[in-house]
Every structure is written in structure tokens, then in C-alpha cells.
Amino acid sequence: MSDSNSLDFSSVQNALGGENFSAHASEIHGLLTGVIAAGFAYEDDSYLTFVSDFFNNGEGLGKTLKDLIKTMYSDIWQAVLDDNFSFQLLIPDDDESLIERGQALGHWVQGFNLGFGLQQKDNKKFSEDVKEIINDFANIANLSTDLEEDEDTENAYFELMEYVRISSLLCFAELGAKPSQRSPNKTLH
């Protein structure tokens, strides 16, 4: 997985299960995105400690897992800084069941809220838009995963997923730290 564009949900989820590490790929991606959107500095690598603490009981991460997390982190930075809004949530593909995708969206939002909360403790400096997003994300994280496999639910899911994606970018635009001269545009291999 040295090509940063090769990070898809299935490959990340499979890699996460390989080191006695039980975590959902969407939740880790959400946590990293939340930390970044809340102002975490690109150069700071303590996000690895967050992942270790919350998903591996504080145990160190193996090299393969650490490299995967670093690649995810770098990919998120590249995507949130992209003027073409290329940022995407790491969730199962459309060919998976709506129930599985809905659960993954819930995991992603839970991770985002956790990461955001770790980084941003002073909600007095949030705009009303960011406050509303954080409240909405809390509600989305608690949505029922008892979903009907029909066209209306599918459309609602896509609208919700797009709202989460754009809202994450809005949080980054308002609170995110801009990288220094060491640009995250360098792909980590």
C-alpha cells in the first residue's frame, strides 16, 4: 500500500485486523480527521499516541500498523488542503449493504467527535456553524443502524454522508492549522 491512493476501506480494515488491534477503519479515519480539523499541527506526530491509547489500550503500534496510520494521516492532510475538495470519508464502498455503510458512517462520526474533542476544548471560540456541526455529528453518531434497504433510505444516506464530508471541511477551514513549509503534499511511503 505504498500508493496513497490505494487506501480504501477494505484494505485498511483488513490491515487493522492483522496485529491484534481491534478498531474500525472508519473510526480511526474519523479520529484523525477530527484532530486535524480542530487545529492539530501537521508536524506533530502525537496522533499516533491517540490511536494507540484509544484503540490499542496504550500499547505501542507495530511498524506496519504505524506506517498505515501515518499514511492515512498524510492522505487526510493532502485531501483537506486540496482546492478540488477531494476529501472523502473512509467508509465501505457502495456495493456493501446500506446497514454496513450506515454503521461505518456512525463509527466515522464518533471518531471525528473524539478527535475533535481531544484537540479543541474551548468551544467558546467556535462559530455557530461549527457548534451546530458538532451537535449534528453527535446526533448522527447515535442514529439507528436499523435501516431499510430502499431507494429513499439510500438517498438519505448519501445526503447525510455528503453533509458529514462538507462539514468536516468547514471545521478544518475555520479551525485547522495550516502546515508549515514542510508540505503534506509529499506522499509517505
C-alpha positions in Angstrom: 0.0 0.0 0.0 2.7 2.5 -0.8 0.5 4.4 -3.3 -1.5 6.8 -1.1 -4.5 6.5 -3.5 -4.7 2.8 -2.7 -6.2 3.4 0.8 -9.7 2.1 0.6 -11.9 0.9 3.4 -11.4 -2.9 2.8 -7.7 -2.8 2.6 -7.4 -0.6 5.7 -9.9 -2.7 7.7 -8.1 -5.9 6.7 -4.7 -4.4 7.7 -6.1 -3.2 11.1 -7.1 -6.7 12.0 -3.7 -8.1 11.5 -1.9 -7.1 14.7 -4.4 -7.9 17.5 -5.6 -4.4 17.0 -9.4 -4.2 17.1 -10.6 -0.9 15.6 -12.9 0.1 12.8 -11.1 1.8 9.9 -13.8 4.4 9.7 -13.5 5.3 13.3 -9.7 5.8 13.1 -10.1 7.8 9.9 -12.7 10.0 11.7 -10.5 10.4 14.7 -7.5 11.6 12.6 -9.8 13.9 10.6 -11.3 15.3 13.7 -7.9 16.1 15.2 -6.8 17.7 12.0 -10.0 19.7 11.6 -9.7 21.0 15.1 -6.2 22.6 14.6 -3.7 19.8 15.1 -0.3 20.7 13.6 0.8 18.6 10.6 4.3 18.2 12.0 3.1 16.8 15.4 3.1 13.0 15.4 1.4 12.6 18.8 -1.7 11.5 16.9 -0.1 8.0 17.0 -0.4 8.2 20.8 -4.1 9.0 20.4 -4.6 5.9 18.2 -2.6 3.7 20.5 -4.4 5.0 23.6 -7.9 4.7 22.3 -7.7 1.6 20.0 -4.8 -0.4 21.4 -5.0 0.0 25.2 -2.0 2.3 25.2 0.2 -0.5 23.7 2.7 0.5 21.1 1.8 0.1 17.4 3.7 -2.3 15.2 5.7 -0.9 12.3 3.2 -2.0 9.7 0.3 -0.5 11.6 2.2 2.7 12.4 3.0 3.1 8.7 -0.6 2.6 7.8 -1.8 5.2 10.3 0.9 7.7 9.1 -0.2 7.2 5.5 -3.9 7.8 6.5 -2.8 10.9 8.3 -0.9 12.2 5.4 -3.7 11.4 2.9 -6.2 13.3 5.1 -3.9 16.3 5.2 -3.5 16.2 1.4 -7.2 15.9 0.8 -8.3 18.7 3.2 -5.8 21.1 1.7 -6.9 20.2 -1.9 -8.7 23.0 -3.6 -10.8 20.4 -5.5 -12.4 19.1 -2.3 -11.1 15.6 -2.9 -11.5 14.7 0.8 -13.6 11.6 1.2 -14.7 9.6 4.3 -13.2 6.2 4.7 -16.3 4.0 4.6 -17.3 0.8 2.7 -18.0 1.0 -1.0 -21.5 1.4 -2.5 -21.6 -2.4 -3.2 -21.7 -3.1 0.6 -25.1 -3.2 2.3 -26.6 0.0 3.4 -26.6 -1.3 7.0 -22.8 -1.8 6.9 -22.3 1.7 5.3 -24.6 3.3 7.9 -22.7 1.7 10.8 -19.4 2.8 9.3 -20.7 6.4 9.0 -21.7 6.2 12.6 -18.2 5.0 13.6 -16.6 7.7 11.4 -18.6 10.5 13.1 -17.8 9.0 16.6 -14.1 9.0 15.7 -14.4 12.6 14.4 -16.1 13.8 17.6 -13.4 12.1 19.7 -10.5 13.5 17.7 -12.1 17.0 17.6 -12.7 16.9 21.3 -9.1 15.9 22.1 -7.8 18.9 20.2 -10.5 21.6 20.8 -11.5 22.1 24.4 -12.6 25.7 24.2 -15.9 25.7 22.3 -16.4 29.4 23.1 -14.2 30.2 20.1 -16.3 28.0 17.7 -18.6 29.8 15.2 -22.3 29.0 15.4 -21.8 26.8 12.3 -19.1 24.7 14.0 -21.2 24.4 17.1 -24.1 23.2 15.0 -21.9 20.7 13.2 -20.6 19.2 16.4 -24.2 18.9 17.7 -25.4 17.3 14.4 -22.4 14.9 14.5 -23.4 13.8 18.0 -26.9 13.1 16.7 -25.6 11.3 13.6 -23.4 9.1 15.7 -26.5 7.9 17.6 -28.7 7.2 14.6 -30.2 3.8 14.4 -28.5 1.3 12.2 -31.8 -0.4 11.6 -32.0 0.8 8.0 -34.3 -0.2 5.3 -32.6 -1.2 2.0 -34.7 1.0 -0.2 -34.1 4.0 -2.5 -35.3 6.6 -0.1 -33.0 5.4 2.7 -30.1 5.2 0.2 -30.7 8.8 -0.9 -30.9 9.9 2.7 -27.7 8.1 3.5 -25.9 9.8 0.6 -27.1 13.2 1.7 -26.0 12.6 5.3 -22.6 11.3 4.1 -22.1 14.4 2.0 -23.2 16.7 4.8 -20.6 15.0 7.1 -17.9 15.3 4.4 -18.5 19.0 3.7 -19.0 19.8 7.4 -15.6 18.3 8.2 -14.0 20.5 5.6 -15.8 23.5 7.1 -14.4 22.7 10.5 -10.9 22.5 9.1 -11.4 25.7 7.2 -12.3 27.5 10.4 -10.0 25.9 13.0 -7.5 23.8 11.1 -3.8 24.6 11.4 -2.1 25.4 8.1 1.1 23.3 7.6 4.5 25.0 7.7 6.9 24.8 4.7 7.2 21.1 5.2 4.2 20.4 3.0 2.0 17.4 3.5 1.9 17.1 -0.3 4.8 14.7 0.0 3.5 11.2 -0.1 4.7 8.9 2.6 5.8 5.5 1.5 
